[in-house]
Amino acid sequence: MRATLTIDDDVAEILEKRSRDEKKPFEQVANEALRRGTSPQTADAQQPAKEPSELKPHDGKWMAGDDPARLKEILADMEVEDYLRSIRE
């Protein structure tokens, strides 16, 4: 199939450079790039990578006055404190 397509200058430069580097015709390089970009495997891979989160280790010791049986209540209190801190910022 023949089609007229307007390509952004930066994309055209990338394709032209690849065409020269790989010693392949421009059309072949463009078709290969389109195939890669439209295949189902690459569609999922193109999702932006999430930045790794930092986990801070905890010694796991209970503080004086903490009751393991009240863990849900303690966690709920911590969530409230975090939320209140976030809306103040």
N, CA, C and O of each residue as an XYZ file, in Angstrom:
356
protein
N       0.839     -1.173      0.000
C       0.000      0.000      0.000
C       0.884      1.236      0.000
O       1.914      1.282      0.672
N       0.477      2.203     -0.741
C       1.202      3.456     -0.814
C       0.425      4.511     -0.048
O      -0.789      4.633     -0.205
N       1.142      5.290      0.798
C       0.478      6.337      1.575
C       1.423      7.515      1.742
O       2.643      7.357      1.804
N       0.831      8.696      1.812
C       1.617      9.893      2.098
C       1.476     10.173      3.581
O       0.368     10.208      4.116
N       2.611     10.373      4.243
C       2.621     10.523      5.684
C       3.530     11.687      6.044
O       4.647     11.781      5.535
N       3.069     12.565      6.906
C       3.908     13.659      7.399
C       4.541     13.205      8.705
O       3.846     12.852      9.659
N       5.865     13.218      8.735
C       6.617     12.759      9.899
C       7.284     13.959     10.545
O       7.854     14.800      9.850
N       7.222     14.049     11.854
C       7.896     15.122     12.575
C       9.394     15.076     12.269
O       9.970     14.012     12.042
N      10.009     16.270     12.272
C      11.428     16.369     11.916
C      12.327     15.493     12.787
O      13.244     14.845     12.281
N      12.063     15.472     14.106
C      12.924     14.682     14.988
C      12.798     13.185     14.705
O      13.784     12.453     14.790
N      11.587     12.727     14.367
C      11.382     11.317     14.035
C      12.069     10.987     12.709
O      12.701      9.940     12.572
N      11.939     11.881     11.747
C      12.581     11.672     10.446
C      14.097     11.569     10.603
O      14.733     10.738      9.955
N      14.678     12.413     11.463
C      16.127     12.363     11.693
C      16.538     11.018     12.285
O      17.554     10.444     11.894
N      15.744     10.523     13.226
C      16.052      9.221     13.842
C      16.005      8.117     12.790
O      16.902      7.278     12.712
N      14.934      8.129     11.973
C      14.797      7.102     10.939
C      15.902      7.212      9.887
O      16.423      6.191      9.435
N      16.265      8.427      9.493
C      17.336      8.608      8.506
C      18.668      8.116      9.057
O      19.432      7.458      8.351
N      18.946      8.438     10.331
C      20.204      7.986     10.940
C      20.241      6.464     11.002
O      21.260      5.851     10.684
N      19.124      5.852     11.414
C      19.074      4.387     11.482
C      19.237      3.789     10.092
O      19.896      2.764      9.923
N      18.635      4.431      9.101
C      18.742      3.964      7.715
C      20.210      3.956      7.270
O      20.681      3.003      6.649
N      20.913      5.034      7.600
C      22.344      5.107      7.242
C      23.154      4.074      8.018
O      23.966      3.349      7.442
N      22.923      4.011      9.352
C      23.691      3.097     10.207
C      23.503      1.635      9.808
O      24.458      0.859      9.792
N      22.265      1.270      9.487
C      21.964     -0.125      9.154
C      22.080     -0.413      7.657
O      21.900     -1.546      7.211
N      22.389      0.646      6.885
C      22.525      0.522      5.427
C      21.281     -0.137      4.815
O      21.371     -1.057      4.003
N      20.119      0.373      5.241
C      18.833     -0.114      4.739
C      18.077      1.072      4.149
O      18.316      2.214      4.541
N      17.174      0.814      3.218
C      16.359      1.903      2.677
C      15.484      2.538      3.775
O      15.042      1.861      4.703
N      15.251      3.831      3.648
C      14.446      4.577      4.609
C      13.082      3.918      4.818
O      12.624      3.775      5.951
N      12.436      3.518      3.722
C      11.103      2.925      3.806
C      11.110      1.647      4.646
O      10.181      1.403      5.416
N      12.156      0.832      4.498
C      12.256     -0.416      5.261
C      12.403     -0.117      6.752
O      11.761     -0.749      7.592
N      13.254      0.852      7.063
C      13.459      1.215      8.469
C      12.166      1.769      9.067
O      11.819      1.446     10.203
N      11.457      2.599      8.308
C      10.197      3.167      8.792
C       9.163      2.066      9.014
O       8.465      2.073     10.028
N       9.055      1.123      8.082
C       8.107      0.021      8.231
C       8.439     -0.844      9.446
O       7.540     -1.254     10.180
N       9.715     -1.120      9.657
C      10.114     -1.924     10.815
C       9.750     -1.210     12.114
O       9.270     -1.833     13.061
N       9.983      0.098     12.148
C       9.650      0.872     13.348
C       8.147      0.883     13.589
O       7.699      0.770     14.730
N       7.370      1.019     12.529
C       5.913      0.986     12.673
C       5.429     -0.385     13.147
O       4.523     -0.475     13.975
N       6.032     -1.444     12.621
C       5.647     -2.792     13.065
C       5.937     -2.978     14.554
O       5.103     -3.491     15.300
N       7.127     -2.556     14.973
C       7.485     -2.689     16.391
C       6.546     -1.860     17.258
O       6.108     -2.314     18.315
N       6.239     -0.654     16.815
C       5.410      0.238     17.616
C       3.958     -0.147     17.694
O       3.251      0.284     18.605
N       3.495     -0.955     16.752
C       2.084     -1.331     16.750
C       1.841     -2.772     17.146
O       0.694     -3.218     17.160
N       2.890     -3.512     17.470
C       2.687     -4.907     17.887
C       2.167     -4.930     19.323
O       2.524     -4.061     20.117
N       1.334     -5.904     19.667
C       0.753     -5.969     21.010
C       1.796     -6.053     22.127
O       1.585     -5.501     23.207
N       2.913     -6.733     21.883
C       3.932     -6.862     22.921
C       4.536     -5.507     23.269
O       4.781     -5.226     24.442
N       4.780     -4.660     22.264
C       5.420     -3.379     22.548
C       4.435     -2.367     23.078
O       4.851     -1.411     23.734
N       3.155     -2.527     22.829
C       2.166     -1.583     23.349
C       2.192     -1.604     24.876
O       2.107     -0.555     25.515
N       2.310     -2.802     25.463
C       2.396     -2.899     26.914
C       3.733     -2.385     27.422
O       3.803     -1.760     28.480
N       4.788     -2.647     26.672
C       6.130     -2.253     27.104
C       6.328     -0.745     27.051
O       7.262     -0.232     27.669
N       5.477     -0.022     26.332
C       5.660      1.413     26.195
C       5.074      2.207     27.358
O       5.159      3.435     27.374
N       4.480      1.517     28.332
C       3.971      2.212     29.501
C       5.157      2.812     30.239
O       6.202      2.172     30.353
N       5.008      4.028     30.739
C       6.135      4.636     31.441
C       6.529      3.809     32.655
O       5.682      3.323     33.404
N       7.817      3.666     32.825
C       8.316      2.893     33.954
C       8.076      3.652     35.244
O       8.270      4.866     35.311
N       7.656      2.931     36.258
C       7.443      3.554     37.550
C       8.785      3.694     38.243
O       9.646      2.817     38.167
N       8.936      4.812     38.915
C      10.171      4.996     39.652
C      10.159      4.064     40.856
O       9.127      3.891     41.505
N      11.304      3.469     41.148
C      11.329      2.552     42.289
C      11.049      3.305     43.585
O      11.521      4.425     43.785
N      10.285      2.679     44.449
C      10.002      3.309     45.728
C      11.048      2.860     46.741
O      11.647      1.791     46.617
N      11.244      3.682     47.717
C      12.261      3.382     48.718
C      11.581      2.795     49.953
O      10.679      3.401     50.531
N      12.023      1.630     50.335
C      11.507      1.000     51.551
C      12.490      1.251     52.685
O      13.689      1.002     52.564
N      11.954      1.747     53.774
C      12.805      1.983     54.929
C      12.593      0.839     55.920
O      11.470      0.611     56.368
N      13.652      0.128     56.261
C      13.495     -0.989     57.189
C      13.104     -0.504     58.585
O      13.484      0.582     59.021
N      12.361     -1.318     59.243
C      11.940     -1.014     60.608
C      12.442     -2.139     61.493
O      12.447     -3.303     61.093
N      12.863     -1.784     62.699
C      13.429     -2.821     63.573
C      12.384     -3.810     64.077
O      12.737     -4.871     64.593
N      11.104     -3.478     63.934
C      10.048     -4.400     64.295
C       9.749     -4.490     65.776
O       8.911     -5.289     66.193
N      10.413     -3.694     66.563
C      10.167     -3.727     68.008
C       8.962     -2.854     68.331
O       8.742     -1.812     67.713
N       8.197     -3.298     69.303
C       7.058     -2.501     69.751
C       7.558     -1.409     70.683
O       8.475     -1.609     71.480
N       6.936     -0.266     70.558
C       7.293      0.836     71.448
C       6.510      0.658     72.750
O       5.473     -0.003     72.781
N       7.023      1.255     73.810
C       6.346      1.154     75.105
C       4.913      1.649     74.976
O       4.666      2.714     74.410
N       3.985      0.885     75.493
C       2.576      1.271     75.446
C       1.839      0.726     74.237
O       0.609      0.762     74.205
N       2.560      0.220     73.234
C       1.901     -0.360     72.055
C       1.404     -1.759     72.401
O       2.094     -2.536     73.061
N       0.221     -2.055     71.952
C      -0.388     -3.353     72.207
C      -0.614     -4.042     70.864
O      -1.399     -3.540     70.059
N       0.045     -5.176     70.588
C      -0.131     -5.856     69.303
C      -1.593     -6.140     68.977
O      -1.949     -6.224     67.802
N      -2.436     -6.287     69.970
C      -3.851     -6.544     69.739
C      -4.548     -5.306     69.169
O      -5.624     -5.417     68.580
N      -3.948     -4.142     69.339
C      -4.527     -2.893     68.839
C      -3.882     -2.461     67.517
O      -3.961     -1.289     67.148
N      -3.253     -3.383     66.812
C      -2.504     -3.042     65.602
C      -3.355     -2.288     64.585
O      -2.896     -1.283     64.041
N      -4.582     -2.739     64.309
C      -5.441     -2.054     63.332
C      -5.711     -0.615     63.751
O      -5.709      0.291     62.917
N      -5.943     -0.410     65.031
C      -6.204      0.947     65.528
C      -4.962      1.821     65.378
O      -5.055      2.985     64.990
N      -3.806      1.252     65.688
C      -2.543      1.996     65.564
C      -2.310      2.381     64.103
O      -1.956      3.524     63.816
N      -2.505      1.436     63.175
C      -2.319      1.730     61.750
C      -3.311      2.776     61.267
O      -2.947      3.647     60.478
N      -4.548      2.708     61.721
C      -5.553      3.702     61.339
C      -5.132      5.085     61.827
O      -5.262      6.064     61.093
N      -4.632      5.175     63.054
C      -4.159      6.455     63.584
C      -3.005      7.004     62.749
O      -2.934      8.201     62.473
N      -2.099      6.101     62.350
C      -0.963      6.530     61.530
C      -1.436      7.049     60.169
O      -0.905      8.039     59.666
N      -2.424      6.389     59.577
C      -2.953      6.842     58.284
C      -3.582      8.215     58.409
O      -3.412      9.057     57.527
N      -4.305      8.451     59.489
C      -4.925      9.760     59.716
C      -3.843     10.824     59.852
O      -3.954     11.904     59.272
N      -2.796     10.519     60.617
C      -1.700     11.469     60.791
C      -1.029     11.782     59.459
O      -0.741     12.943     59.166
N      -0.778     10.748     58.646
C      -0.170     10.968     57.322
C      -1.063     11.823     56.447
O      -0.576     12.714     55.750
N      -2.367     11.567     56.470
C      -3.301     12.344     55.653
C      -3.306     13.809     56.097
O      -3.233     14.717     55.269
N      -3.392     14.028     57.409
C      -3.415     15.414     57.912
C      -2.117     16.138     57.558
O      -2.128     17.323     57.227
N      -1.005     15.416     57.632
C       0.289     16.017     57.268
C       0.309     16.385     55.784
O       0.832     17.438     55.419
N      -0.256     15.527     54.923
C      -0.226     15.774     53.479
C      -1.092     16.970     53.089
O      -0.744     17.696     52.157
N      -2.212     17.191     53.780
C      -3.058     18.330     53.391
C      -2.525     19.637     53.939
O      -2.891     20.707     53.451
N      -1.657     19.571     54.955
C      -1.021     20.789     55.473
C       0.085     21.276     54.547
O       0.407     22.464     54.526
N       0.664     20.358     53.784
C       1.820     20.719     52.928
C       1.391     21.424     51.688
O       2.230     21.794     50.866
